[in-house]
Amino acid sequence: MGRLDGKVALISGGSKGQGAAEAKLFAQEGAKVVLADILDDEGKKIEAEINETGGEAMYLHLDVTSEADWAAAVRAAVDSYGKLDILVNNAGILLRKGVEETSAEEWDRVQDVNSKGVFLGVKAAIPAMREAGGGSIVNISSIAGLRGSTSTAYGASKGLVRLLTKSTAVQYGPEGIRCNSVHPGIIETDMTEEMLDSVGREQWLARTPLRIIANAHDVALGVLYLASDESRYVTGSELVIDGGITA
Ligand SMILES: NC(=O)c1ccc[n+]([C@@H]2O[C@H](COP(=O)([O-])OP(=O)(O)OC[C@H]3O[C@@H](n4cnc5c(N)ncnc54)[C@H](O)[C@@H]3O)[C@@H](O)[C@H]2O)c1
């Protein structure tokens, strides 16, 4: 029996990295998965991979900064699979710049994708989850959303995700809609490739008590727990998956 049998999940930023890992893991665990992104070719490949290996998945184009795209994505999940139980707000962009190096335009772009994109996703999903009798929203923040960092706009956007998560949890708990945030440390994906190369893997390992640079699957396992009914008493929480960096 799968841990997500009978569930329908929508995952933003599902074409690669952590979102793709979550899409594959959720499908293996019995969920019907809608993966959505702006990278259409990559997303269709993940869709095909899941469907060819016994899972059920559908790719669709979603720019998380567009309220109309979110409405269409939620409608597609409900029309195709009958309901929506799970939303993973995973799409995100990184900007590694300090306060004075960050332009107003760059600030706006990061907030648009990383925080407004999550707000729009939550807002679009709630009516469908209410209709389904409850649901689970997992918002991907970062350890940069828990403490100060040199990535100014990114850290601020991820801090917003943390508190938006808690506001959603207190407002919608009575309707059986849970909302939790996940705070990954350094995960080896396209997003961190350049950073890992410039800082050096040895340096990162030395800063990480567990001496591991994690992969996307390590985070997907935590997201799976929060998405599933195993976490039915968990809402408004912060799951830190960082090898002990913030400890
Ligand atoms: N990699 C890390 O070390 C790390 C650490 C902490 C948090 N995170 C967060 O995890 C999430 C996933 O990151 P990743 O490491 O898999 O990076 P990634 O770059 O591999 O994947 C990000 C995905 O988001 C998509 N995306 C970007 N802008 C979008 C938009 N406007 N609309 C829809 N999709 C969009 C991209 O196309 C891509 O598929 C992000 O929110 C990121 O901030 C990553």
PDBQT file of the ligand as one rigid body, heavy atoms in Angstrom, charges set to zero:
ROOT
HETATM    1  N1  LIG A 301      18.916  23.486  -3.616  1.00  0.00    +0.000 N 
HETATM    2  C1  LIG A 301      19.011  23.946  -2.385  1.00  0.00    +0.000 C 
HETATM    3  O1  LIG A 301      20.066  23.841  -1.754  1.00  0.00    +0.000 OA
HETATM    4  C2  LIG A 301      17.839  24.595  -1.706  1.00  0.00    +0.000 A 
HETATM    5  C3  LIG A 301      17.958  24.916  -0.365  1.00  0.00    +0.000 A 
HETATM    6  C4  LIG A 301      16.883  25.489   0.288  1.00  0.00    +0.000 A 
HETATM    7  C5  LIG A 301      15.703  25.723  -0.382  1.00  0.00    +0.000 A 
HETATM    8  N2  LIG A 301      15.601  25.410  -1.701  1.00  0.00    +0.000 N 
HETATM    9  C6  LIG A 301      14.326  25.649  -2.364  1.00  0.00    +0.000 C 
HETATM   10  O2  LIG A 301      13.841  24.440  -2.897  1.00  0.00    +0.000 OA
HETATM   11  C7  LIG A 301      12.981  24.697  -4.017  1.00  0.00    +0.000 C 
HETATM   12  C8  LIG A 301      13.399  23.834  -5.205  1.00  0.00    +0.000 C 
HETATM   13  O3  LIG A 301      14.711  24.203  -5.623  1.00  0.00    +0.000 OA
HETATM   14  P1  LIG A 301      15.718  23.226  -6.381  1.00  0.00    +0.000 P 
HETATM   15  O4  LIG A 301      16.916  23.109  -5.523  1.00  0.00    +0.000 OA
HETATM   16  O5  LIG A 301      15.000  22.005  -6.802  1.00  0.00    +0.000 OA
HETATM   17  O6  LIG A 301      16.098  24.170  -7.610  1.00  0.00    +0.000 OA
HETATM   18  P2  LIG A 301      15.935  23.989  -9.209  1.00  0.00    +0.000 P 
HETATM   19  O7  LIG A 301      16.463  25.245  -9.768  1.00  0.00    +0.000 OA
HETATM   20  O8  LIG A 301      16.522  22.692  -9.625  1.00  0.00    +0.000 OA
HETATM   21  O9  LIG A 301      14.352  23.903  -9.416  1.00  0.00    +0.000 OA
HETATM   22  C9  LIG A 301      13.516  25.013  -9.300  1.00  0.00    +0.000 C 
HETATM   23  C10 LIG A 301      12.322  24.805 -10.209  1.00  0.00    +0.000 C 
HETATM   24  O10 LIG A 301      11.427  25.922 -10.059  1.00  0.00    +0.000 OA
HETATM   25  C11 LIG A 301      10.998  26.291 -11.355  1.00  0.00    +0.000 C 
HETATM   26  N3  LIG A 301      10.558  27.691 -11.410  1.00  0.00    +0.000 N 
HETATM   27  C12 LIG A 301      11.329  28.810 -11.314  1.00  0.00    +0.000 A 
HETATM   28  N4  LIG A 301      10.581  29.894 -11.500  1.00  0.00    +0.000 NA
HETATM   29  C13 LIG A 301       9.305  29.469 -11.739  1.00  0.00    +0.000 A 
HETATM   30  C14 LIG A 301       8.079  30.116 -12.011  1.00  0.00    +0.000 A 
HETATM   31  N5  LIG A 301       7.989  31.445 -12.101  1.00  0.00    +0.000 N 
HETATM   32  N6  LIG A 301       6.969  29.358 -12.177  1.00  0.00    +0.000 NA
HETATM   33  C15 LIG A 301       7.044  28.006 -12.101  1.00  0.00    +0.000 A 
HETATM   34  N7  LIG A 301       8.173  27.330 -11.862  1.00  0.00    +0.000 NA
HETATM   35  C16 LIG A 301       9.303  28.057 -11.680  1.00  0.00    +0.000 A 
HETATM   36  C17 LIG A 301      12.220  26.047 -12.234  1.00  0.00    +0.000 C 
HETATM   37  O11 LIG A 301      11.888  26.031 -13.610  1.00  0.00    +0.000 OA
HETATM   38  C18 LIG A 301      12.725  24.731 -11.696  1.00  0.00    +0.000 C 
HETATM   39  O12 LIG A 301      12.113  23.630 -12.318  1.00  0.00    +0.000 OA
HETATM   40  C19 LIG A 301      13.097  26.203  -4.274  1.00  0.00    +0.000 C 
HETATM   41  O13 LIG A 301      12.003  26.867  -3.691  1.00  0.00    +0.000 OA
HETATM   42  C20 LIG A 301      14.384  26.574  -3.554  1.00  0.00    +0.000 C 
HETATM   43  O14 LIG A 301      14.411  27.933  -3.179  1.00  0.00    +0.000 OA
HETATM   44  C21 LIG A 301      16.654  24.852  -2.395  1.00  0.00    +0.000 A 
ENDROOT
TORSDOF 0
